[in-house]
Amino acid sequence: MENGLLKEVINRIKDVRIAIVGDFCLDAYWFIDESKSEISIETGEPTMPVKQQKYSLGGAGNVANNLAAMKVKDIRAFGVIGNDPFGVEMIKIMRNAGISTGNMLIQNQKWSTHVYIKPYVGDKEKSRIDFGNFNVLSVETADLLISNLREQADEVDLIIINQQVLSGIHTEYFRKRLVEIIGMFPWKIFIADSRNYTDHYTGAYRKMNDTEASRQCRIQREPDEIIPLTEAKHAAEKLYERYNKPLLITRGSRGSIVINEEGIKEIPGLMILSRVDTVGAGDSYLAGAASALAAGYSPEIAAKLGTLVAGVTVRKLFQTGTASPEEILQTGTDPDYTWRPDLAEDIRQAVYHGNSEIEIINRWPEKLSIKHAVFDNDGTISTLREGWEKIMAPVMVKAILGDEYSGADESLLKKVKMRVGQFIDNTTGIQTLMQMKMLLDIIREFGFVSEDKMLDEFGYKEIYNEELLRMVKEREEKLMAGELNVDDLTIKKAIPFLRRLYDSGVKLYLASGTDIEDVKHEAAVLGHDYMFEGRIYGAVGDLNKEAKKIVLDRILDSIGKSDAGLIVTFGDGPVEIRETQKRGGLTVGIASNELRRYGLNQSKRTRLIKAGTDIIVPDFSQSDLLLEMLNIK
């Protein structure tokens, strides 16, 4: 979504009025500190001391809370609570958020407020404690709730139907009465998000996840099972035919699908590198989408806003988070999307150029006229730093564990190593200094090192650089001594390929997240620096300057918009691919096996496709064909 449109949508949703009828729940986070545990005199069992407690709205309440955070003008909650302290807490939170609670009814008999208590010991959630599983909605309460909704339905722009639990308000009787209300207001948008009764809400839009969509088509899938795009699309078509109303299907990190009378549209998910907590993400998506629909926007724009809202909230840990207009705008100003995730994660879907190893993701226009070629350095040309991950990982593990490193048990060590490995894999291609800044959050996450003993990002980078440069220096010395040659330290045929481009008159640019002086030095050592004619760019040790993204921006800005379609970027990391795609340039993902210096690295292939690359090559061994595709003689 373009920034101008996003700002417009955010401003317009501040004037909408939305009603939510559903299962309002309370999420309770109890953080246990066992250091204060004692043996109970009454039971002889150890106590579980709660050091901190947090309460937030869940279910329909989370949807309402997200709407409130987005500054929606009028939010009306229609639900039921018990005559208990949790109900009092829920109403207090809702009123503080600006949610109208005049239609939150108290049922004194056979009803407890729906509460999910989540005890945490460290960062691990223990067995949940639930309230409200035995609720029975009375006919009298159902009739009063329906009566209130009927009286106010025409005063709001959209009505959200939330069904979260089997023991909630959506009894057979209530569902029947609710469908009558939908029929009374055919000009009004009702959108249903129901775990168990999707088929029942005749006349409503639907929002569901891909697993629920498959189940509605009688395809049984487990909650954590990956639903192929083809299956999700097929389900969308069948369900649209069944309901004849717009449908929004979420696919987790893979984005979402929208279907209406205009057909199916795929909405990409966001690429998020930090740790995420997906609890409540569906509610956040629904709130964003519903607010845009209420403001008169299309389902496609609604889905895009829902994606941004969920992209903000999943970054907020140990809470069912919300997204403010400022946070949504910040996330949506220059978003990084995940493209073609199904293809990226399944090489069986690959399509190649003839009998070559060149995988075609997006077809290029014919008769290209390339004038500028941007190259990433490490892993695309040079392998001097091959194995940097094996140096960075131990540095990070030691930084996280601190004094606990030597005595850490095998289970803890494995857990930290897995977390570090995942982090390095996700952040490959960004500036080292930024990786070290993000490391600080992981150190805090595990909690073994106190703030006063933590180094800053510069300190950890220095430790890492010392280890890395020791390895690079050893390789340089072997090169100088004749024990290695340039071919041993570069991706296969990379240097001859550079020379072909240089000789053809294409301007070459070298971009790296590595410190600028190191990039220049290593290019000189390998002997290809002259071909870039001074156009070598790198980081300068400042988080606010020369990060790889900014390096790419500088290069692309220097080339200018008029030549955007005359640029091709070669890289093995997502940053250079994403930034070039945003400017309209062509991209070649180098899914290189740096250890062998030739052949395909499937992990890189996955990352590069998700970043939006046009084609994938494992190396430059088929350079003649690649140059032919680029229309370079």
Order of alpha helices (4+ residues) and beta strands (2+ residues): alpha-beta-beta-beta-alpha-beta-alpha-beta-beta-beta-beta-alpha-beta-alpha-beta-beta-alpha-alpha-beta-beta-beta-beta-alpha-alpha-alpha-beta-alpha-beta-beta-alpha-alpha-alpha-alpha-alpha-beta-alpha-beta-alpha-beta-alpha-beta-alpha-beta-alpha
